[in-house]
């Protein structure tokens, strides 16, 4: 029986027999042979959660509270969560991580502001016997695991949706598209861009492409203004925008030059304002990423590895991912859905991300009625 099959068999027998992690390769998750976890703990675990910024609404509205509730649920209210948001400041995040090490947390879950910059701090945590799980963005350094969405699928979904909006097979190389990509310090942004560009490049012309520092809507607006100056607003058939916050900046830039009927514009994160723009026709689509699934999975992985319940931890992250510094990182990958006017009810409403009353304010009452939102 090979190692993978032997590990799978052991996972199936977890309720009968406790097997050490060394039986599945002799090292800790993530391939690092640093300090091992202490003896199995109970529910009195201490988990650190480091989120990157507040410009994107999801982090404070969804990720943090969902993660916190799941930790409490899994530990019968006895687990402690130490939380910090770096406000898009990589140096501040390094400091926050160091403070969590000093506070003797068992595991740190980190969504890195800068995936490369955080690597030395991750190493310090590992040297101190603290587990590190990369969340949403694949941090460099000896992380134990990575929990995130399928980034290539996100870019493919956005690119395909934009081509569909431009007529599908009727789209031609005469159609010029502007790409407003995410932050160059975020490895996810590069994956979104690469996958989307493959989809777009096969059908249309990418006339201008910009990487947007810090994912800031104001920077996206400035980039779009440059594209309009260079190409002329009438020559822009569509705009690939990597997330919803930046889509708002792009739309503001187009409105300032007199555009009333927007070209197809993509997004990501299914923010409330974006859902409303989609209903109103200002934004064509977003990518709905089921934050409850991602946050709950990350919280459970953090609790289980903190408790020393390695087989349960491994069972949550069966895939593998390589970073520039670490190979074969245990990975839990969460899928995504293209959000358009047609499936708002079956996605963000059904999953209780937003109530119909939140979406369908007076301004959007007619659009909601037309979309069957009641």
Residue pairs with C-beta under 8 A, 6 or more apart in sequence:
1 9
3 24
3 25
6 23
6 24
7 23
7 24
7 314
10 17
10 19
10 23
10 24
10 311
11 311
11 314
11 315
13 19
14 311
14 312
14 315
18 311
19 311
20 310
21 27
21 28
21 29
21 36
21 310
21 314
24 314
26 33
27 33
28 34
28 36
28 37
28 144
29 131
29 144
29 145
29 305
29 310
29 313
29 314
29 317
29 330
30 142
30 143
30 144
30 145
30 326
30 328
30 329
30 330
31 142
31 326
31 327
31 328
31 329
32 126
32 142
32 144
32 326
34 126
34 127
34 129
34 142
35 126
35 127
35 128
35 129
36 129
37 106
37 129
37 131
37 305
37 306
37 308
37 310
38 308
39 308
40 307
40 308
40 309
41 106
41 306
41 307
41 308
42 78
42 307
43 74
43 75
43 76
43 78
43 79
43 307
44 75
44 78
44 79
44 80
45 75
45 79
45 80
45 106
45 107
45 303
45 306
45 307
46 79
46 80
46 82
46 103
46 104
46 105
46 106
46 306
47 71
47 79
47 80
47 81
47 82
47 105
47 106
47 107
47 108
47 109
47 299
47 302
47 303
47 306
48 81
48 82
48 83
48 84
48 97
48 100
48 103
48 105
48 107
48 108
48 109
48 110
49 64
49 67
49 68
49 81
49 82
49 83
49 84
49 108
49 109
49 135
50 84
50 85
50 86
50 93
50 96
50 97
50 100
50 108
50 109
50 110
50 111
51 59
51 60
51 63
51 64
51 83
51 84
51 85
51 86
51 111
52 59
52 85
52 86
52 88
52 93
52 111
52 112
52 113
52 137
53 59
53 85
53 86
53 87
53 88
53 113
53 214
53 215
54 60
54 85
54 87
54 88
55 88
55 214
55 215
55 216
55 217
55 245
56 215
56 243
56 245
56 269
56 271
57 245
57 269
57 271
57 272
58 269
58 271
58 291
59 85
59 111
60 85
62 291
62 292
62 295
62 353
63 111
63 136
63 291
63 294
63 295
64 83
64 85
66 291
66 292
66 295
66 296
66 299
67 81
67 109
67 295
67 296
67 298
67 299
68 81
68 83
70 295
70 296
70 299
70 300
71 79
71 81
71 299
71 302
71 303
72 79
72 81
74 299
74 300
74 303
75 303
79 303
82 100
82 103
82 105
84 93
84 96
84 99
84 100
86 92
86 93
86 96
86 113
88 113
88 214
88 215
88 216
89 113
90 112
90 113
90 114
90 117
90 118
90 185
93 110
93 112
93 113
93 114
93 118
93 121
94 117
94 118
94 120
94 121
97 108
97 110
97 118
97 121
97 122
97 124
97 125
98 121
98 124
100 108
100 125
100 130
101 108
101 124
101 125
101 128
101 130
105 130
106 130
106 131
106 305
106 306
107 130
107 131
107 132
107 133
107 144
107 302
107 303
107 305
107 306
108 125
108 130
108 131
108 132
108 133
109 132
109 133
109 135
109 147
109 298
109 299
109 302
110 118
110 122
110 132
110 133
110 134
110 135
110 139
111 134
111 135
111 136
111 137
112 118
112 134
112 137
112 139
113 185
114 185
114 186
115 137
115 138
115 139
115 140
115 185
115 186
115 187
115 323
116 140
116 185
116 324
117 185
118 139
118 140
118 141
119 139
119 140
119 141
119 325
120 141
121 141
122 132
122 139
122 140
122 141
122 142
122 143
123 141
123 142
125 131
125 132
126 132
126 141
126 142
131 144
131 302
131 305
131 306
132 139
132 141
132 142
132 143
132 144
133 143
133 144
133 145
133 146
133 147
133 298
133 301
133 302
133 305
134 143
134 145
134 146
134 147
134 148
134 329
135 146
135 147
135 148
135 294
135 298
136 147
136 148
136 149
136 188
136 294
137 148
137 186
137 187
137 188
138 146
138 148
138 187
138 188
138 321
138 323
138 329
139 146
139 323
140 323
140 324
140 325
140 326
141 325
141 326
142 325
142 326
143 323
143 326
143 329
144 305
144 329
144 330
145 301
145 305
145 313
145 317
145 329
145 330
145 331
145 332
146 317
146 321
146 323
146 329
146 330
146 331
146 332
147 294
147 297
147 298
147 301
147 317
147 331
147 332
147 334
148 188
148 294
148 331
148 332
148 333
148 334
149 289
149 294
149 333
149 334
149 335
149 336
150 333
150 334
150 335
150 336
151 188
151 191
151 192
151 195
152 191
152 194
152 195
153 195
153 335
153 336
154 188
154 191
154 192
154 195
154 268
154 287
154 289
154 336
155 191
155 192
155 193
155 194
155 195
155 196
155 197
155 198
155 199
156 195
156 196
156 198
156 199
157 287
157 336
157 337
157 338
158 192
158 196
158 199
158 240
158 242
158 266
158 268
158 285
158 287
158 338
159 195
159 196
159 197
159 198
159 199
159 200
159 240
160 199
160 338
161 266
161 284
161 285
161 338
161 340
162 177
162 196
162 199
162 200
162 238
162 240
162 264
162 266
162 284
162 285
163 171
163 199
163 200
163 203
163 204
165 238
165 264
165 284
165 285
166 175
166 203
166 204
166 237
166 238
166 264
171 203
171 204
172 203
172 204
173 203
173 204
173 205
174 205
175 203
175 204
175 205
175 237
175 238
176 204
176 205
176 207
176 231
176 235
176 236
176 237
177 200
177 204
177 205
177 206
177 207
177 236
177 237
177 238
177 239
177 240
178 206
178 207
178 208
178 209
178 210
178 224
178 227
178 231
178 236
178 238
178 239
178 240
179 193
179 196
179 197
179 200
179 206
179 208
179 209
179 210
179 239
179 240
180 210
180 212
180 220
180 223
180 224
180 239
180 240
180 241
180 242
180 246
180 250
181 189
181 192
181 193
181 209
181 210
181 211
181 212
181 240
181 242
182 188
182 189
182 192
182 193
182 211
182 212
182 215
182 242
182 243
182 246
183 189
183 211
183 212
183 213
183 214
183 215
184 190
184 211
184 213
185 214
186 215
189 211
189 215
189 242
192 242
192 268
193 209
193 211
193 242
196 240
197 206
197 209
200 206
200 240
204 237
204 238
207 227
207 231
207 235
207 236
208 226
208 227
208 230
208 231
210 223
210 226
210 227
212 219
212 220
212 223
212 242
212 246
213 219
215 242
215 243
215 245
215 246
216 245
216 246
216 249
217 245
217 246
217 248
217 249
217 252
218 249
219 246
219 249
220 241
220 245
220 246
220 247
220 249
220 250
221 249
221 250
221 252
221 253
222 253
224 239
224 249
224 250
224 253
224 254
225 253
225 256
227 236
228 236
228 253
228 254
228 257
233 254
233 257
233 258
233 259
236 263
237 263
237 264
238 263
238 264
238 265
238 284
239 250
239 263
239 264
239 265
239 266
240 266
241 247
241 250
241 265
241 266
241 267
242 266
242 267
242 268
243 267
243 268
243 269
244 267
244 268
244 269
244 270
244 271
244 273
244 274
244 283
244 286
245 269
245 271
246 267
247 265
247 266
247 267
247 274
247 277
247 283
247 286
248 273
248 274
248 277
250 265
251 262
251 265
251 277
251 282
251 283
254 262
254 263
261 281
262 281
262 282
262 283
264 284
264 285
265 282
265 283
265 284
266 283
266 284
266 285
266 286
266 287
267 274
267 283
267 285
267 286
267 287
268 286
268 287
268 289
269 286
269 287
269 289
270 286
270 287
270 288
270 289
270 339
270 347
270 348
270 353
271 286
272 354
272 358
272 359
274 283
274 286
275 286
275 339
275 344
275 348
275 354
275 359
276 359
276 361
276 363
276 364
277 283
278 284
278 285
278 286
278 339
278 340
278 341
278 344
279 341
279 344
279 359
279 364
279 367
279 368
279 371
279 373
280 364
280 367
281 367
284 340
285 338
285 339
285 340
286 339
287 336
287 337
287 338
287 339
288 336
288 337
288 338
288 339
288 347
288 348
289 334
289 336
290 334
290 335
290 336
290 337
290 351
291 353
292 351
293 334
294 334
297 316
297 332
297 334
298 332
300 316
301 313
301 316
301 317
301 332
304 310
304 312
304 313
304 316
305 313
314 330
316 332
317 330
317 331
317 332
318 330
318 332
319 330
319 331
319 332
319 333
320 328
320 329
320 330
320 331
321 328
321 329
321 331
322 328
322 329
323 329
337 343
337 347
339 347
339 348
341 371
342 371
344 359
344 371
344 373
345 371
345 372
345 373
347 353
348 354
349 355
349 356
349 359
349 373
356 368
356 373
356 374
359 368
359 373
360 368
360 373
368 374
